[in-house]
């Protein structure tokens, strides 16, 4: 999935809901969210992290213009039963053509389900598309009212997989152009592999920061 933004995709296009992904597809192939084709039983192992509740305004990264960093202007986590309804909100330019305004409003109203999963000492945000079992994952931390998003370093992770888990079935390098990690079914094998790198900062890159707002 992909949040509507000015950032172009480095991976194959998907359905309209994939445009709304919690984690955006970066211009740099080596830094991007990780696609999951089926969360399997691990979706039910996820939980609602109270630290995420509410709205978060984009801060970006030190020394960089927030507008140049992939991601929506604001995240909104609203508890919906055993998950969050996660909404990405971008500003609307009233001077834009009517069709663009209508599309932005529609994009802002889209939601995905989100749950947290602890792997090692880290928290992983699972985002699932409506009506399906697929979605994406990313690591996150909440510190003093700031939400930090981390995407897996695909170059490092692919090298790790090829060296340590060359026969892994459900987590592996993509086929075709680029070089990035894909997950078919999130099962015990995937959990075990991710457990080996979850606590190692060499395999993760800080992508964006958000400040909690009223």
CORLIN-V76171 format. One record per pair of residues at least 6 apart in sequence whose ideal C-beta (glycine too) atoms are under 7 Angstrom apart, sorted by sequence separation. I is the first residue (numbers start at 1). J is the second residue. D is the distance in Angstrom with one decimal. If there is no record, write none. Layout:
i=I j=J d=D
i=I j=J d=D
This chain:
i=26 j=32 d=4.7
i=60 j=66 d=3.3
i=78 j=84 d=6.5
i=129 j=135 d=5.2
i=173 j=179 d=6.4
i=174 j=180 d=5.2
i=197 j=203 d=4.3
i=2 j=9 d=6.4
i=25 j=32 d=5.5
i=59 j=66 d=6.5
i=77 j=84 d=4.5
i=78 j=85 d=4.8
i=116 j=123 d=5.2
i=117 j=124 d=4.6
i=128 j=135 d=4.1
i=140 j=147 d=6.4
i=141 j=148 d=4.7
i=161 j=168 d=6.3
i=183 j=190 d=5.6
i=58 j=66 d=5.1
i=61 j=69 d=6.2
i=116 j=124 d=6.8
i=127 j=135 d=4.6
i=140 j=148 d=6.4
i=173 j=181 d=6.8
i=174 j=182 d=5.0
i=60 j=69 d=4.8
i=77 j=86 d=5.8
i=92 j=101 d=6.0
i=116 j=125 d=6.0
i=117 j=126 d=5.7
i=126 j=135 d=6.5
i=127 j=136 d=5.4
i=140 j=149 d=5.6
i=23 j=33 d=2.8
i=140 j=150 d=6.6
i=161 j=171 d=6.8
i=171 j=181 d=6.6
i=172 j=182 d=6.5
i=75 j=86 d=6.9
i=76 j=87 d=4.3
i=114 j=125 d=6.0
i=115 j=126 d=5.1
i=126 j=137 d=5.5
i=138 j=149 d=5.8
i=139 j=150 d=4.1
i=161 j=172 d=6.2
i=162 j=173 d=6.9
i=21 j=33 d=6.6
i=92 j=104 d=5.1
i=114 j=126 d=6.7
i=125 j=137 d=6.7
i=138 j=150 d=6.4
i=161 j=173 d=6.4
i=171 j=183 d=5.1
i=1 j=14 d=6.9
i=58 j=71 d=6.0
i=75 j=88 d=6.3
i=76 j=89 d=6.2
i=92 j=105 d=6.5
i=114 j=127 d=5.1
i=124 j=137 d=5.2
i=125 j=138 d=5.5
i=138 j=151 d=5.5
i=170 j=183 d=6.3
i=11 j=25 d=5.3
i=90 j=104 d=6.3
i=170 j=184 d=4.5
i=4 j=19 d=5.7
i=10 j=25 d=5.7
i=58 j=73 d=5.4
i=74 j=89 d=4.3
i=112 j=127 d=4.9
i=113 j=128 d=4.6
i=124 j=139 d=5.6
i=125 j=140 d=5.2
i=158 j=173 d=4.9
i=170 j=185 d=4.9
i=1 j=17 d=5.7
i=2 j=18 d=5.5
i=9 j=25 d=4.4
i=10 j=26 d=6.3
i=58 j=74 d=6.7
i=72 j=88 d=3.7
i=73 j=89 d=6.2
i=112 j=128 d=6.2
i=123 j=139 d=6.9
i=1 j=18 d=4.1
i=2 j=19 d=4.5
i=3 j=20 d=5.9
i=7 j=24 d=5.9
i=10 j=27 d=6.1
i=57 j=74 d=5.5
i=72 j=89 d=6.0
i=73 j=90 d=4.9
i=112 j=129 d=5.9
i=122 j=139 d=5.4
i=123 j=140 d=5.9
i=170 j=187 d=5.6
i=1 j=19 d=6.7
i=2 j=20 d=6.7
i=3 j=21 d=6.2
i=56 j=74 d=6.4
i=72 j=90 d=5.2
i=73 j=91 d=5.6
i=90 j=108 d=6.3
i=112 j=130 d=6.7
i=171 j=189 d=6.9
i=1 j=20 d=5.2
i=2 j=21 d=4.6
i=5 j=24 d=6.1
i=7 j=26 d=6.8
i=8 j=27 d=6.2
i=10 j=29 d=4.6
i=55 j=74 d=5.9
i=56 j=75 d=4.3
i=89 j=108 d=5.0
i=170 j=189 d=5.5
i=171 j=190 d=4.7
i=1 j=21 d=2.7
i=7 j=27 d=6.0
i=55 j=75 d=6.9
i=161 j=181 d=6.9
i=169 j=189 d=6.4
i=170 j=190 d=5.2
i=3 j=24 d=5.3
i=55 j=76 d=4.9
i=158 j=179 d=5.4
i=168 j=189 d=6.2
i=2 j=24 d=5.8
i=10 j=32 d=6.7
i=158 j=180 d=7.0
i=171 j=193 d=5.2
i=2 j=25 d=5.4
i=54 j=77 d=6.3
i=112 j=135 d=6.7
i=158 j=181 d=6.2
i=53 j=77 d=5.5
i=87 j=111 d=5.1
i=155 j=179 d=6.7
i=157 j=181 d=4.9
i=52 j=77 d=4.6
i=86 j=111 d=6.1
i=154 j=179 d=6.1
i=168 j=193 d=6.2
i=53 j=79 d=6.5
i=85 j=111 d=4.6
i=86 j=112 d=5.2
i=154 j=180 d=4.0
i=154 j=181 d=5.7
i=85 j=113 d=6.8
i=86 j=114 d=4.2
i=165 j=193 d=5.6
i=152 j=181 d=6.0
i=83 j=113 d=4.3
i=84 j=114 d=4.3
i=48 j=79 d=6.1
i=83 j=114 d=6.2
i=52 j=84 d=6.5
i=83 j=115 d=5.3
i=48 j=82 d=6.6
i=48 j=83 d=6.6
i=48 j=84 d=6.2
i=77 j=114 d=6.9
i=160 j=197 d=6.3
i=157 j=197 d=6.7
i=86 j=127 d=6.5
i=26 j=70 d=5.6
i=24 j=70 d=3.8
i=156 j=202 d=6.0
i=157 j=203 d=5.6
i=24 j=71 d=5.8
i=156 j=203 d=5.1
i=153 j=203 d=5.4
i=152 j=203 d=6.2
i=153 j=204 d=6.3
i=152 j=204 d=6.1
i=153 j=205 d=5.3
i=150 j=204 d=4.2
i=151 j=205 d=5.7
i=150 j=205 d=6.3
i=150 j=206 d=5.7
i=151 j=207 d=4.9
i=150 j=207 d=6.4
i=148 j=206 d=6.0
i=149 j=207 d=4.8
i=149 j=208 d=4.9
i=148 j=209 d=5.3
i=147 j=209 d=6.9
i=7 j=70 d=4.3
i=146 j=209 d=5.7
i=147 j=210 d=4.3
i=22 j=86 d=6.0
i=146 j=210 d=7.0
i=5 j=70 d=5.8
i=139 j=204 d=5.6
i=146 j=211 d=5.7
i=5 j=71 d=7.0
i=145 j=211 d=6.3
i=48 j=115 d=6.7
i=49 j=116 d=4.1
i=145 j=212 d=4.6
i=3 j=71 d=6.8
i=20 j=88 d=6.4
i=47 j=115 d=6.2
i=3 j=72 d=5.0
i=46 j=115 d=2.9
i=47 j=116 d=5.6
i=46 j=116 d=5.9
i=46 j=117 d=4.9
i=43 j=115 d=6.8
i=45 j=117 d=6.3
i=119 j=191 d=6.7
i=49 j=123 d=6.6
i=42 j=117 d=6.6
i=119 j=194 d=5.2
i=120 j=195 d=5.4
i=119 j=195 d=5.5
i=122 j=198 d=4.5
i=122 j=199 d=6.2
i=120 j=198 d=3.8
i=121 j=199 d=5.3
i=119 j=198 d=4.3
i=120 j=199 d=4.4
i=46 j=126 d=5.4
i=43 j=126 d=6.6
i=3 j=88 d=4.6
i=43 j=128 d=6.4
i=4 j=90 d=6.7
i=20 j=107 d=6.8
i=39 j=126 d=6.2
i=39 j=128 d=6.2
i=20 j=110 d=4.5
i=22 j=112 d=6.3
i=52 j=142 d=6.9
i=51 j=142 d=4.3
i=56 j=147 d=5.1
i=20 j=112 d=6.4
i=22 j=114 d=6.7
i=39 j=133 d=5.5
i=38 j=133 d=4.7
i=38 j=134 d=6.2
i=39 j=135 d=6.7
i=37 j=134 d=5.1
i=36 j=134 d=6.2
i=36 j=135 d=5.6
i=36 j=136 d=5.9
i=35 j=136 d=5.4
i=36 j=137 d=5.9
i=34 j=136 d=6.1
i=4 j=107 d=4.5
i=22 j=125 d=6.7
i=33 j=136 d=4.7
i=34 j=137 d=5.1
i=22 j=127 d=4.0
i=33 j=138 d=5.0
i=21 j=127 d=6.7
i=1 j=112 d=6.7
i=17 j=129 d=4.9
i=17 j=130 d=6.5
i=23 j=136 d=5.3
i=22 j=136 d=6.5
i=21 j=136 d=5.5
i=23 j=138 d=4.6
i=33 j=151 d=5.4
i=34 j=152 d=5.3
i=32 j=151 d=5.7
i=31 j=151 d=5.4
i=31 j=153 d=6.6
i=32 j=154 d=6.5
i=30 j=153 d=6.5
i=30 j=154 d=5.1
i=29 j=154 d=6.7
i=30 j=155 d=4.6
i=1 j=129 d=5.9
i=23 j=151 d=6.3
i=1 j=135 d=6.6
i=1 j=136 d=6.3
i=75 j=210 d=6.0
i=71 j=208 d=4.6
i=69 j=208 d=5.4
i=42 j=186 d=4.5
i=40 j=185 d=4.9
i=61 j=206 d=6.8
i=37 j=183 d=6.8
i=38 j=184 d=6.7
i=40 j=186 d=5.1
i=34 j=181 d=5.5
i=35 j=182 d=5.5
i=36 j=183 d=4.5
i=37 j=184 d=5.1
i=38 j=185 d=4.5
i=39 j=186 d=4.9
i=40 j=187 d=5.6
i=61 j=208 d=6.7
i=32 j=180 d=6.2
i=35 j=183 d=6.8
i=37 j=185 d=6.8
i=38 j=186 d=6.8
i=60 j=208 d=6.4
i=61 j=209 d=6.3
i=29 j=178 d=4.6
i=34 j=183 d=6.3
i=42 j=191 d=6.7
i=60 j=209 d=6.6
i=29 j=179 d=6.6
i=36 j=186 d=5.5
i=58 j=208 d=6.8
i=59 j=209 d=4.4
i=29 j=180 d=6.2
i=59 j=210 d=6.0
i=58 j=210 d=5.6
i=59 j=211 d=5.1
i=57 j=210 d=6.2
i=56 j=210 d=3.7
i=57 j=211 d=5.2
i=56 j=211 d=6.6
i=56 j=212 d=5.6
i=57 j=213 d=4.6
i=56 j=213 d=6.8
i=54 j=212 d=6.0
i=55 j=213 d=5.2
i=11 j=178 d=6.6
i=10 j=178 d=6.5
i=31 j=205 d=5.0
i=31 j=207 d=6.7
